[in-house]
Amino acid sequence: MVASVSVLLARAAPAAKSPFSDYRTEHPGVSHKITVRDLPPPNAAESVDNGPRQVPRPKDAWPEAPAGFKVQLYADGLTNPRLIRPAPNGDLFVAESEGGAVRLFRGVGPDGRALRTELFAQGLRQPFGIAFYPAGNDPRWVYVANTDGVVRFPYRSGDLKARGAAETVVATIPGGGRLRGGGHWTRDLAFSRDGKKLLVSVGSHSNNDDTDNNPEEAQRADVLEFDTDGKNGRVYAWGIRNAVGIAVHPRSGELWVSVNERDRLGDNLVPDYITHVEPGGFYGWPWFYIGSHPDPRHAGKHPELAAKVLVPDVLLEPHDASLEMLFYDGTQFPAGYRGDIFAAEHGSWNKTVRAGYEVIRVPLHGRDRASGEYEDFLTGFVTASGDVWGRPVGVAVAKDGALMVTDDGSNSIWRVAYVGR
């Protein structure tokens, strides 16, 4: 029996390339772009619990960067290194969150290793965000975000240890939580470009509950704004499930966020994202996602908000777990990288084939807005068999322009330097 022409054509036609990807197709320089039109319908039955099978770094495993870049092991043997921020003098401050400490790293040797390491402060409560105030070369304070509040330490440039006890700035922020698919405990910090306001990100307590179902959601899934002394708090933007990393654009002064979106709607929902934030803006959580798409678990709720949901600038691979972000302000990398965004993708647990476990670059091409495109920059943290040995968390620009990456899978810090082609 002869097959119909339509069947023959269907067999011959190449399959359309999916905008979604996973670790098998992540390689330095590969470009991705996910649009709102690419989003599939929700399919909770498709969701899986596929947490990383974590293994020690194999002897032949090493992070992979684009041609012309060299990756070195800056430090290892750390205790849960998370967010990393550079002081104006070049010292690198790292939150060791599980250990309740902030550790300081100074200098770099010919082998790429840190020359000195000191314990700057300890006795903290799941510290994450770190920021120096005021801006410039002579800050007087190091602000640290605990999971449930903000403190600051008196500081002078070059201090290796906190020169005084922690002073409470914001006494109470909803904190804690270690639940799979929610319970977000990280709090990041940034100061407005004019130095008058302190911005604090607060993730949701759950995957997608609202306060009707979970009173713990009050004052969460938002970015808060305070005076620099912690007074006059207000909600700066809301409906942002978990803005793990925040940064202020050096030219526009706009706040940008790196966001973990919700799980359990399928392999390819909901995209994580990076976006600028409109003051007072609403980004959908928990009732809507990526614009006015309704979350079926809240069907019929708050229809008056549907038209108010802002669509993010850059949609990332769903379940990537996008963490710390920055704007590259160094001079070591080629000129085309200046001002671009780098962000750490900690890696998926709610996706059939792993995704994330990398550092990405969002090209801005000298603009203040993104086109929606992003590129794989630092990969190789997953073995060919799917085992995970590294999980990027933090990114920072060193004084010499190298990109520093914390990795709480191998408890290391990696240094990515441009050495030329």
C-alpha positions as CSV (number, residue, x, y, z in Angstrom):
1,M,0.0,0.0,0.0
2,V,1.4,3.4,-1.0
3,A,1.6,6.0,1.8
4,S,-0.1,9.3,1.2
5,V,1.9,12.3,0.1
6,S,1.2,14.0,3.4
7,V,2.5,11.1,5.4
8,L,5.6,10.9,3.2
9,L,6.2,14.6,3.6
10,A,5.7,14.4,7.4
11,R,8.3,11.6,7.5
12,A,10.8,13.6,5.4
13,A,10.4,16.9,7.2
14,P,13.1,17.6,9.8
15,A,11.9,18.1,13.3
16,A,11.6,21.7,14.4
17,K,14.5,22.6,16.7
18,S,13.2,23.1,20.3
19,P,14.1,26.3,22.0
20,F,14.6,24.3,25.2
21,S,17.8,22.5,26.0
22,D,19.7,20.5,28.6
23,Y,23.3,19.8,29.8
24,R,24.0,17.7,26.7
25,T,23.7,20.7,24.4
26,E,25.3,23.3,26.8
27,H,28.7,24.4,25.4
28,P,30.6,27.7,25.7
29,G,29.3,30.1,23.1
30,V,26.1,28.3,22.3
31,S,23.2,30.8,22.0
32,H,19.7,30.4,23.3
33,K,16.5,32.4,23.0
34,I,13.2,31.4,24.5
35,T,10.1,33.5,23.8
36,V,6.6,33.7,25.2
37,R,5.3,32.0,22.1
38,D,7.5,29.0,22.8
39,L,5.8,28.1,26.1
40,P,3.9,24.8,26.2
41,P,0.7,24.3,28.1
42,P,1.0,23.3,31.7
43,N,1.4,19.6,32.3
44,A,1.9,18.7,35.9
45,A,1.9,14.9,35.1
46,E,5.2,15.5,33.2
47,S,7.0,16.9,36.3
48,V,9.7,14.7,37.9
49,D,11.8,14.7,41.0
50,N,15.3,14.4,39.4
51,G,17.7,15.9,41.8
52,P,21.4,15.9,41.0
53,R,23.4,12.7,41.5
54,Q,26.4,14.5,43.0
55,V,29.8,13.0,42.8
56,P,33.4,14.2,43.6
57,R,35.0,16.0,40.7
58,P,36.5,13.3,38.4
59,K,40.3,13.7,37.8
60,D,39.8,14.7,34.2
61,A,36.9,17.1,34.8
62,W,37.4,20.8,34.5
63,P,35.1,23.7,33.7
64,E,35.0,24.7,30.0
65,A,35.1,28.3,28.8
66,P,35.1,29.9,25.4
67,A,38.3,29.9,23.3
68,G,40.8,32.4,24.6
69,F,39.8,31.9,28.2
70,K,41.7,30.0,30.9
71,V,40.0,28.4,33.9
72,Q,42.0,28.0,37.2
73,L,41.1,26.7,40.6
74,Y,41.3,29.7,42.9
75,A,40.4,28.0,46.1
76,D,38.9,24.7,47.3
77,G,38.1,22.9,50.6
78,L,35.5,25.6,51.4
79,T,32.3,25.1,53.4
80,N,29.3,25.8,51.2
81,P,30.6,28.8,49.3
82,R,27.6,30.8,48.0
83,L,27.4,34.5,47.0
84,I,30.7,36.3,46.2
85,R,31.2,40.1,46.2
86,P,34.4,42.1,45.6
87,A,35.5,44.9,47.9
88,P,36.7,48.1,46.2
89,N,40.3,47.2,47.1
90,G,40.0,43.8,45.3
91,D,39.4,41.5,48.3
92,L,36.8,38.9,47.6
93,F,34.1,38.3,50.3
94,V,32.3,34.9,50.1
95,A,29.3,33.9,52.2
96,E,29.8,30.3,53.5
97,S,26.1,30.0,54.3
98,E,25.8,26.7,56.0
99,G,28.7,27.6,58.3
100,G,27.2,31.0,59.2
101,A,30.4,32.8,58.1
102,V,31.8,35.3,55.6
103,R,35.3,34.5,54.4
104,L,37.8,36.8,52.7
105,F,40.2,36.0,49.8
106,R,43.1,38.2,48.8
107,G,45.3,38.3,45.7
108,V,46.2,35.7,43.1
109,G,49.4,33.8,42.5
110,P,51.0,32.7,39.3
111,D,49.1,29.4,39.6
112,G,45.8,31.2,39.9
113,R,45.4,30.4,43.6
114,A,44.4,32.8,46.3
115,L,47.4,34.2,48.2
116,R,45.6,34.7,51.5
117,T,42.4,33.6,53.1
118,E,40.8,34.9,56.3
119,L,37.6,34.4,58.3
120,F,36.1,37.9,58.2
121,A,33.0,37.2,60.3
122,Q,31.1,34.3,61.8
123,G,28.0,33.5,64.0
124,L,25.7,34.6,61.2
125,R,22.3,33.0,60.3
126,Q,22.5,31.5,56.8
127,P,24.3,34.6,55.3
128,F,24.1,35.3,51.6
129,G,24.0,38.8,50.3
130,I,27.0,41.1,50.8
131,A,27.3,44.8,49.9
132,F,29.7,47.6,50.7
133,Y,28.5,51.1,51.7
134,P,29.0,53.8,50.7
135,A,30.0,53.4,47.1
136,G,33.5,54.3,46.0
137,N,37.0,53.3,47.2
138,D,36.5,54.0,50.9
139,P,33.4,52.2,52.2
140,R,32.6,52.3,55.9
141,W,30.3,49.3,56.2
142,V,30.0,45.8,55.0
143,Y,26.3,44.9,54.9
144,V,25.4,41.2,55.2
145,A,21.9,39.6,54.7
146,N,21.1,36.9,57.1
147,T,18.1,34.8,56.2
148,D,15.9,36.7,58.6
149,G,17.4,40.2,58.7
150,V,20.2,42.5,57.7
151,V,23.3,43.4,59.7
152,R,26.4,45.5,59.0
153,F,30.0,45.5,60.2
154,P,32.2,48.6,60.5
155,Y,34.8,48.4,57.8
156,R,37.9,50.1,56.5
157,S,39.5,49.2,53.2
158,G,41.9,46.3,53.7
159,D,40.4,44.9,56.9
160,L,40.9,41.2,57.0
161,K,38.5,40.7,59.9
162,A,35.4,42.6,61.1
163,R,36.6,45.4,63.3
164,G,33.4,45.4,65.4
165,A,30.3,43.5,66.3
166,A,27.4,43.2,63.9
167,E,24.9,46.1,64.0
168,T,21.3,45.2,63.2
169,V,20.0,47.2,60.2
170,V,16.8,45.4,59.4
171,A,15.6,43.3,62.4
172,T,12.9,41.2,60.8
173,I,12.6,39.7,57.3
174,P,10.6,36.5,56.7
175,G,13.4,33.9,56.8
176,G,14.4,30.3,56.8
177,G,13.2,27.3,54.8
178,R,14.8,24.3,53.1
179,L,11.8,22.8,51.4
180,R,12.2,21.2,47.9
181,G,10.5,23.5,45.4
182,G,10.2,26.4,47.9
183,G,11.3,27.5,51.4
184,H,13.7,30.0,49.9
185,W,16.1,31.3,52.5
186,T,18.6,33.4,50.5
187,R,18.5,37.2,50.7
188,D,20.6,39.4,48.4
189,L,21.5,43.1,48.9
190,A,22.1,46.0,46.6
191,F,22.2,49.8,47.0
192,S,20.5,52.2,44.7
193,R,22.8,54.1,42.4
194,D,22.3,57.3,44.4
195,G,23.2,55.5,47.6
196,K,20.0,56.4,49.4
197,K,18.2,53.1,49.4
198,L,18.9,49.5,50.4
199,L,17.2,46.8,48.3
200,V,16.7,43.3,49.7
201,S,15.3,40.3,47.8
202,V,13.0,37.8,49.7
203,G,12.0,34.5,48.1
204,S,8.7,32.7,48.5
205,H,8.1,30.1,51.3
206,S,6.5,27.6,48.9
207,N,6.4,26.6,45.3
208,N,3.1,28.4,44.5
209,D,1.0,29.0,47.6
210,D,-0.7,32.3,48.2
211,T,-1.5,33.7,51.6
212,D,-4.9,32.1,51.5
213,N,-3.3,28.7,51.7
214,N,-0.1,29.6,53.5
215,P,0.2,32.6,55.9
216,E,4.0,32.1,55.7
217,E,3.9,33.8,52.3
218,A,3.2,37.2,53.8
219,Q,5.9,39.8,52.8
220,R,7.7,37.2,50.6
221,A,8.3,36.8,46.9
222,D,9.2,40.4,46.5
223,V,12.0,42.9,46.6
224,L,12.0,45.2,49.6
225,E,13.3,48.7,49.8
226,F,14.7,50.5,53.0
227,D,16.6,53.6,53.9
228,T,20.3,52.6,54.4
229,D,19.7,52.6,58.2
230,G,16.9,50.0,57.7
231,K,14.0,52.4,58.3
232,N,10.9,53.2,56.1
233,G,10.6,49.7,54.6
234,R,8.3,49.1,51.7
235,V,7.7,46.6,48.8
236,Y,9.7,47.8,45.8
237,A,8.3,45.1,43.4
238,W,6.3,41.9,44.0
239,G,5.1,38.6,42.5
240,I,8.8,37.6,42.0
241,R,9.0,34.1,43.3
242,N,12.7,34.0,44.2
243,A,15.1,36.8,43.2
244,V,18.3,35.1,44.4
245,G,20.6,37.6,42.7
246,I,20.0,41.3,42.3
247,A,22.2,44.0,40.8
248,V,21.8,47.7,39.9
249,H,22.6,48.7,36.3
250,P,25.6,51.0,36.4
251,R,24.3,53.4,33.7
252,S,20.5,53.3,34.0
253,G,20.4,52.8,37.8
254,E,17.6,50.2,37.2
255,L,17.4,47.2,39.5
256,W,17.8,43.8,37.7
257,V,17.0,40.4,39.2
258,S,17.9,36.8,38.5
259,V,14.9,34.7,39.4
260,N,13.9,31.1,40.2
261,E,10.4,30.5,38.9
262,R,8.0,27.8,40.1
263,D,8.2,24.0,39.5
264,R,5.8,21.1,38.9
265,L,4.1,22.4,35.7
266,G,6.2,20.3,33.4
267,D,9.7,19.9,32.0
268,N,9.5,23.2,30.0
269,L,7.6,25.4,32.5
270,V,8.1,27.8,34.0
271,P,11.2,29.5,32.6
272,D,13.5,31.1,35.1
273,Y,14.4,34.7,34.1
274,I,16.6,37.7,34.3
275,T,15.0,41.1,34.0
276,H,15.0,44.8,34.9
277,V,12.4,45.6,37.5
278,E,9.9,48.3,37.4
279,P,9.2,50.1,40.7
280,G,5.9,48.8,42.0
281,G,5.9,46.2,39.2
282,F,4.0,42.9,39.5
283,Y,5.6,39.8,38.0
284,G,2.8,37.2,38.4
285,W,3.7,34.8,41.2
286,P,1.7,32.8,42.3
287,W,-1.4,33.4,40.2
288,F,0.2,34.0,36.8
289,Y,3.5,33.4,35.0
290,I,5.5,35.0,32.2
291,G,2.7,37.6,31.5
292,S,-0.9,36.7,31.9
293,H,-0.6,32.9,31.7
294,P,-2.7,31.6,34.6
295,D,-1.3,29.0,37.0
296,P,-3.9,26.2,36.8
297,R,-3.5,25.6,40.6
298,H,-5.0,29.1,41.2
299,A,-7.6,29.0,38.4
300,G,-10.0,31.9,38.6
301,K,-8.1,33.9,41.2
302,H,-7.3,37.6,40.8
303,P,-8.4,38.1,37.2
304,E,-7.9,41.9,37.8
305,L,-4.2,41.3,38.0
306,A,-3.8,39.4,34.7
307,A,-3.2,42.5,32.6
308,K,-0.7,43.9,35.1
309,V,1.8,41.1,34.9
310,L,5.1,42.3,33.5
311,V,7.0,40.0,31.0
312,P,10.7,39.5,31.9
313,D,13.4,40.5,29.5
314,V,15.3,37.2,29.3
315,L,13.6,33.8,29.6
316,L,16.0,31.1,30.7
317,E,15.8,27.3,30.6
318,P,13.1,26.2,33.0
319,H,14.4,24.9,36.3
320,D,17.9,26.2,35.7
321,A,17.9,27.8,39.2
322,S,19.4,31.1,38.3
323,L,21.4,32.6,41.2
324,E,23.8,35.5,41.5
325,M,24.1,37.9,38.6
326,L,26.4,40.9,37.7
327,F,27.2,43.4,35.0
328,Y,30.7,42.9,33.8
329,D,32.7,46.1,34.6
330,G,36.2,44.8,34.1
331,T,38.6,45.5,31.3
332,Q,40.4,42.1,30.9
333,F,37.7,40.5,28.7
334,P,37.3,41.5,25.1
335,A,35.5,44.8,24.5
336,G,32.3,43.0,23.4
337,Y,31.8,41.7,26.9
338,R,31.8,45.1,28.6
339,G,28.5,45.7,30.5
340,D,27.1,42.2,29.7
341,I,25.4,40.2,32.3
342,F,26.9,37.0,33.8
343,A,24.7,34.7,36.0
344,A,25.3,31.4,37.8
345,E,22.8,28.6,37.0
346,H,22.8,26.2,40.0
347,G,21.0,23.4,38.1
348,S,17.6,21.7,37.9
349,W,15.8,19.1,40.0
350,N,12.4,19.3,38.4
351,K,13.4,18.3,34.8
352,T,13.7,14.9,33.2
353,V,17.2,15.7,31.7
354,R,19.3,18.0,33.8
355,A,19.7,21.7,32.8
356,G,21.7,24.5,34.2
357,Y,24.9,23.7,36.1
358,E,26.7,26.5,34.2
359,V,27.5,30.2,34.1
360,I,25.6,32.1,31.3
361,R,26.3,35.4,29.6
362,V,23.5,37.8,28.5
363,P,24.9,40.0,25.8
364,L,23.6,43.6,26.1
365,H,25.6,44.9,23.1
366,G,26.3,48.2,24.9
367,R,22.5,48.8,25.5
368,D,20.6,49.0,28.8
369,R,18.1,46.4,27.6
370,A,18.5,42.7,26.6
371,S,17.2,41.1,23.4
372,G,16.2,37.9,25.1
373,E,19.2,36.0,24.0
374,Y,21.7,34.3,26.3
375,E,24.8,32.2,25.9
376,D,26.5,29.3,27.7
377,F,29.8,30.6,29.0
378,L,31.2,28.2,31.6
379,T,30.0,24.6,31.4
380,G,31.3,21.1,32.1
381,F,30.0,20.6,35.6
382,V,28.0,17.5,34.6
383,T,29.6,14.3,33.4
384,A,28.5,12.6,30.2
385,S,26.6,10.1,32.3
386,G,24.6,12.8,34.0
387,D,26.4,12.9,37.3
388,V,27.0,16.4,38.8
389,W,30.3,17.4,40.3
390,G,29.9,21.2,40.4
391,R,27.1,23.7,41.0
392,P,27.8,27.4,40.2
393,V,26.3,29.8,42.7
394,G,28.1,33.1,42.7
395,V,29.8,35.4,40.2
396,A,32.1,38.3,40.8
397,V,34.5,40.5,38.8
398,A,38.0,40.5,40.3
399,K,40.1,43.6,40.4
400,D,42.2,42.3,37.4
401,G,39.0,41.7,35.4
402,A,38.9,37.9,35.8
403,L,35.5,36.3,36.5
404,M,35.3,34.5,39.8
405,V,32.7,31.7,40.2
406,T,31.8,30.0,43.5
407,D,30.8,26.3,43.2
408,D,29.0,24.7,46.2
409,G,29.1,21.3,44.5
410,S,32.9,21.0,44.7
411,N,33.2,23.6,47.4
412,S,35.5,25.7,45.3
413,I,36.1,29.0,43.6
414,W,37.0,29.1,39.9
415,R,38.9,31.9,38.2
416,V,38.2,32.6,34.5
417,A,40.7,34.8,32.9
418,Y,41.1,36.0,29.3
419,V,44.5,35.1,27.9
420,G,43.9,35.7,24.2
421,R,43.4,33.5,21.2
